[in-house]
């Protein structure tokens, strides 16, 4: 098995299609397929902030649900959109407002279609994905070694939001512990969630959220080759959204 783990897309459709092309995928109709049968794995946060969130949902739905040629794990933005579609009270900020605006511009029939697609995609997907063939675990914000194989509220919170302390930085961002610095496992942990300027390798983990929606890049980590592929963002740069680590 060969997989291409793709970082947080956040509605950046153009960059996603460019990344697929750079990795050798060919478009069959409107779905990117690899001639060697490589499997795309989306690390969550398909939507919000970027310009084409709903079209990203459509492509991922076709790949994962209709054709069974890709895998997906949800991110915190995916979880919030799911709760919005359930009718739960959620605040329309931190990016959700852009997806809701796209959604509300659709006809009622189109709204029903995209809502159905996303909820089926979310319901059918694991909280995190173990791929023993390439010795890897894919989780949106990462996962502690002792949580692998477990479920429950504590695991879900970690996988969606990271190792949060409950405190916040001056810019409003949550304070998160650097769990990757303490990881001692031999499986690859591939994650996103926290935008970084370059993919961050720490122990046997890699953060591939290179902040495409904030003007960085869209990145993929290919296994078993352990190779990075990146395309530059077409979005406006927002420097304060990137986190730096003292490694």
C-alpha positions as CSV (number, residue, x, y, z in Angstrom):
1,X,0.0,0.0,0.0
2,X,1.2,3.5,-0.8
3,X,-0.5,6.5,0.7
4,X,-0.4,10.3,0.3
5,X,-1.4,12.1,3.6
6,X,-2.7,15.5,2.8
7,X,-2.7,18.4,5.3
8,X,-5.5,20.8,6.2
9,X,-7.1,21.9,3.0
10,X,-9.5,24.5,4.5
11,X,-11.4,25.1,1.2
12,X,-8.2,25.7,-0.9
13,X,-9.5,23.8,-3.9
14,X,-7.0,25.2,-6.4
15,X,-4.0,24.2,-4.3
16,X,-5.5,20.8,-3.6
17,X,-5.9,20.0,-7.4
18,X,-2.4,21.4,-8.0
19,X,-1.0,19.1,-5.3
20,X,-2.7,16.1,-6.8
21,X,-1.2,17.0,-10.2
22,X,2.3,17.4,-8.7
23,X,2.0,13.9,-7.1
24,X,1.1,12.3,-10.5
25,X,-2.7,12.0,-10.1
26,X,-4.8,12.2,-13.3
27,X,-8.4,13.6,-13.3
28,X,-11.0,11.0,-14.3
29,X,-14.1,13.1,-14.8
30,X,-13.8,15.4,-11.8
31,X,-12.0,12.9,-9.5
32,X,-8.2,12.8,-9.1
33,X,-6.9,9.2,-9.4
34,X,-3.4,7.9,-9.3
35,X,-2.3,5.5,-12.0
36,X,-0.4,3.4,-9.5
37,X,-3.4,3.2,-7.1
38,X,-1.9,5.4,-4.4
39,X,-4.5,6.3,-1.7
40,X,-5.0,9.9,-0.6
41,X,-5.6,10.3,3.2
42,X,-7.1,13.6,4.3
43,X,-6.0,14.7,7.8
44,X,-9.2,16.8,8.5
45,X,-10.3,20.4,8.3
46,X,-11.5,20.2,4.7
47,X,-13.6,23.4,5.1
48,X,-13.7,26.9,6.6
49,X,-11.7,30.1,5.8
50,X,-10.8,29.2,2.2
51,X,-12.9,30.0,-0.9
52,X,-14.2,26.6,-2.0
53,X,-15.1,24.6,1.0
54,X,-18.2,22.9,-0.5
55,X,-16.4,21.8,-3.6
56,X,-13.7,20.3,-1.5
57,X,-16.4,18.3,0.4
58,X,-17.8,17.1,-2.9
59,X,-14.4,15.8,-4.2
60,X,-13.5,14.1,-0.9
61,X,-17.0,12.5,-0.7
62,X,-16.6,11.1,-4.2
63,X,-13.1,9.7,-3.4
64,X,-14.0,8.3,0.0
65,X,-17.6,7.3,-0.1
66,X,-18.6,6.8,-3.8
67,X,-15.3,5.3,-5.1
68,X,-13.6,4.0,-1.9
69,X,-10.3,5.2,-3.2
70,X,-9.3,7.6,-0.3
71,X,-9.5,7.9,3.4
72,X,-10.4,10.8,5.7
73,X,-10.3,11.6,9.4
74,X,-12.2,14.7,10.8
75,X,-10.7,17.8,12.2
76,X,-12.1,20.2,14.7
77,X,-13.6,22.4,11.9
78,X,-15.2,19.3,10.4
79,X,-16.7,18.5,13.8
80,X,-18.1,22.0,14.2
81,X,-19.7,21.9,10.7
82,X,-21.2,18.5,11.5
83,X,-22.8,20.0,14.6
84,X,-24.0,22.9,12.6
85,X,-25.7,20.5,10.2
86,X,-27.3,18.7,13.1
87,X,-28.9,22.0,14.1
88,X,-26.9,22.4,17.3
89,X,-26.1,26.0,18.4
90,X,-22.5,26.8,17.2
91,X,-20.9,30.2,16.7
92,X,-20.4,31.3,13.1
93,X,-16.8,32.4,13.5
94,X,-13.2,31.1,13.3
95,X,-14.0,30.2,9.7
96,X,-17.3,28.5,9.9
97,X,-19.0,31.7,8.7
98,X,-17.3,31.3,5.2
99,X,-18.6,27.8,4.8
100,X,-22.1,28.8,6.0
101,X,-22.1,31.7,3.5
102,X,-21.3,29.3,0.6
103,X,-24.0,26.9,1.9
104,X,-26.7,29.6,2.2
105,X,-26.0,30.7,-1.3
106,X,-27.2,27.3,-2.7
107,X,-30.7,26.3,-3.6
108,X,-32.6,24.2,-1.1
109,X,-32.0,21.1,-3.2
110,X,-28.3,21.8,-3.4
111,X,-28.1,22.4,0.3
112,X,-29.8,19.1,1.0
113,X,-27.2,17.3,-1.2
114,X,-24.1,18.9,0.3
115,X,-25.4,18.4,3.8
116,X,-26.1,14.7,3.1
117,X,-22.7,14.2,1.6
118,X,-20.8,15.8,4.5
119,X,-22.8,14.0,7.2
120,X,-22.3,10.6,5.4
121,X,-18.6,11.3,5.1
122,X,-18.2,12.3,8.7
123,X,-20.3,9.4,10.0
124,X,-18.4,6.8,7.9
125,X,-15.0,8.0,9.0
126,X,-12.9,7.0,12.0
127,X,-11.7,9.5,14.6
128,X,-8.2,8.5,13.7
129,X,-6.8,6.0,11.2
130,X,-4.3,3.3,11.8
131,X,-2.6,2.1,8.6
132,X,-0.3,-0.8,9.7
133,X,0.9,-1.4,6.1
134,X,2.9,1.8,6.3
135,X,3.3,1.8,10.1
136,X,1.4,5.0,10.5
137,X,-1.4,6.6,12.5
138,X,-3.2,9.6,11.0
139,X,-5.0,11.9,13.5
140,X,-6.0,15.6,12.9
141,X,-4.2,17.2,15.9
142,X,-2.0,14.1,16.7
143,X,-2.4,11.4,19.3
144,X,-0.5,10.1,22.3
145,X,1.0,6.7,22.0
146,X,-1.1,5.3,24.9
147,X,-4.3,6.6,23.2
148,X,-3.8,4.5,20.0
149,X,-6.5,1.8,19.9
150,X,-8.7,3.7,22.4
151,X,-11.7,5.9,22.1
152,X,-13.8,8.1,24.4
153,X,-14.1,11.8,25.2
154,X,-10.6,12.4,26.3
155,X,-9.2,10.8,23.1
156,X,-11.6,12.6,20.9
157,X,-10.7,16.0,22.5
158,X,-7.0,15.3,22.0
159,X,-7.3,14.1,18.4
160,X,-9.5,17.1,17.4
161,X,-7.9,19.9,19.4
162,X,-4.5,18.7,20.5
163,X,-3.0,18.7,24.0
164,X,-4.7,21.8,25.3
165,X,-4.2,23.3,28.8
166,X,-7.4,25.3,29.0
167,X,-5.5,28.5,28.8
168,X,-5.2,31.0,25.9
169,X,-2.5,33.1,24.4
170,X,-2.9,36.9,24.0
171,X,-4.0,36.4,20.4
172,X,-6.8,34.1,21.5
173,X,-5.2,30.9,20.4
174,X,-5.4,28.0,22.9
175,X,-2.2,27.0,24.7
176,X,-1.2,23.5,23.6
177,X,1.5,21.3,25.1
178,X,4.1,20.0,22.7
179,X,3.1,16.3,22.9
180,X,5.2,15.4,19.9
181,X,8.4,16.2,21.8
182,X,7.6,13.4,24.2
183,X,6.5,10.8,21.7
184,X,8.6,7.6,21.9
185,X,6.7,5.3,19.6
186,X,7.9,3.6,16.4
187,X,4.8,4.3,14.3
188,X,4.6,7.4,12.3
189,X,2.1,9.9,13.7
190,X,1.0,12.2,10.9
191,X,-1.2,15.2,11.8
192,X,-2.0,18.8,11.1
193,X,-4.2,21.3,13.0
194,X,-1.4,23.8,14.1
195,X,-0.1,25.8,11.1
196,X,3.7,25.8,10.8
197,X,5.9,27.3,8.1
198,X,7.6,24.0,7.2
199,X,6.5,20.5,8.0
200,X,7.7,19.8,11.5
201,X,9.4,16.5,12.2
202,X,9.8,15.6,15.9
203,X,10.6,12.0,16.9
204,X,8.5,9.9,14.6
205,X,5.8,12.5,14.1
206,X,5.2,15.1,11.3
207,X,2.9,18.1,11.3
208,X,1.9,18.7,7.7
209,X,-0.4,21.7,8.3
210,X,1.7,24.3,6.5
211,X,-1.0,26.9,6.7
212,X,-2.3,26.9,3.1
213,X,-5.3,29.0,4.0
214,X,-3.0,31.5,5.7
215,X,-0.7,32.0,2.7
216,X,1.7,29.1,3.4
217,X,1.6,25.9,1.4
218,X,-0.4,22.7,1.1
219,X,1.6,19.7,1.9
220,X,1.4,15.9,1.6
221,X,3.6,13.2,3.2
222,X,4.0,10.1,1.1
223,X,4.5,6.7,2.6
224,X,6.3,4.3,2.5
225,X,8.7,6.7,0.8
226,X,8.7,9.2,3.6
227,X,8.7,12.0,1.0
228,X,7.2,15.5,1.2
229,X,5.4,17.2,-1.7
230,X,4.3,20.9,-1.3
231,X,2.6,23.5,-3.4
232,X,2.5,27.2,-2.5
233,X,-0.7,28.9,-1.4
234,X,-2.6,31.3,-3.5
235,X,-4.2,32.9,-0.4
236,X,-3.3,36.1,1.4
237,X,-0.6,35.7,4.0
238,X,-1.5,35.9,7.7
239,X,1.8,35.6,9.5
240,X,0.4,35.6,13.0
241,X,-1.4,32.3,12.4
242,X,1.8,30.3,12.2
243,X,3.4,28.7,15.3
244,X,7.1,28.3,15.9
245,X,8.7,25.6,18.1
246,X,12.0,25.6,19.9
247,X,13.3,22.2,18.8
